[in-house]
Amino acid sequence: MARPTISGEMYGILTTLQVGRGAQLTPVAAPIAMVPIKKVNVAQVEFGRVASGQACYETYRGYLRRTVEEPFALFLPG
């Protein structure tokens, strides 16, 4: 996770290990954005899994897109 931006947002990646068969562990990473609720520009803030079609989907997707398009988190092709 990076330091907060001037507007209080934080962008980064969440990493963990996925358990496979036996002792096999696979690294897994996902972009994450932590945005103060007062800064989110949607009528109704939603938590949990947000699917396309929900009112806040495009706004939240924009925050996650910023995580990987700006140098907050780098994902290398593998």
C-alpha positions as a printed Julia matrix, in Angstrom:
78×3 Matrix{Float64}:
   0.0     0.0     0.0
   1.27    3.45   -0.84
   1.15    6.59    1.26
  -2.14    8.5     1.03
  -2.53   10.95   -1.84
  -3.26   14.58   -1.05
  -7.0    13.77   -1.21
  -6.63   10.87    1.27
  -6.89    7.99   -1.21
  -4.53    5.01   -1.0
  -3.76    2.67   -3.89
  -1.78   -0.57   -3.97
  -1.99   -4.32   -4.28
  -3.23   -7.02   -1.95
  -1.12  -10.19   -2.08
  -1.65  -13.64   -0.64
  -0.89  -17.29   -1.31
  -3.5   -19.58   -2.82
  -3.37  -23.09   -1.43
  -3.15  -25.8    -4.08
  -2.74  -29.56   -3.81
  -0.38  -30.71   -1.09
   2.2   -28.06   -0.21
   1.77  -26.12   -3.45
   1.24  -22.4    -2.86
   0.6   -19.96   -5.71
   1.1   -16.21   -5.25
  -2.01  -14.18   -6.06
  -2.35  -10.38   -6.24
  -5.2    -7.94   -6.82
  -5.36   -4.15   -7.06
  -6.91   -2.35   -4.1
  -8.07    1.24   -3.59
  -8.94    2.73   -0.22
 -10.98    5.9    -0.74
 -12.55    8.02    2.03
 -16.33    7.63    1.85
 -16.83   11.4     1.68
 -14.73   11.41   -1.54
 -16.72    8.68   -3.35
 -18.98   10.31   -5.92
 -21.95    7.92   -5.91
 -25.47    8.24   -4.53
 -25.22    5.06   -2.43
 -21.89    3.65   -1.22
 -21.78   -0.15   -1.58
 -19.48   -2.68    0.07
 -18.46   -6.24   -0.76
 -18.43   -7.68   -4.26
 -19.61   -5.11   -6.77
 -20.82   -6.45  -10.12
 -21.41   -4.68  -13.42
 -24.85   -3.2   -13.46
 -24.66   -1.87   -9.9
 -24.87    1.92   -9.6
 -21.36    2.35   -8.18
 -19.61   -0.14  -10.51
 -18.07    2.33  -12.98
 -16.89    4.68  -10.22
 -15.25    1.85   -8.26
 -13.78    0.4   -11.45
 -12.18    3.79  -12.13
 -10.44    3.71   -8.75
  -9.07    0.21   -9.41
  -8.01    1.2   -12.92
  -6.05    4.12  -11.45
  -4.17    1.65   -9.24
  -2.64   -0.15  -12.24
  -2.5     2.7   -14.79
  -0.52    4.97  -12.49
   2.63    3.64  -10.81
   0.93    2.61   -7.56
   1.17   -1.08   -8.47
   2.96   -2.86  -11.28
   1.85   -6.2   -12.69
   4.43   -7.79  -14.96
   3.3   -10.03  -17.83
   4.08  -13.59  -17.03
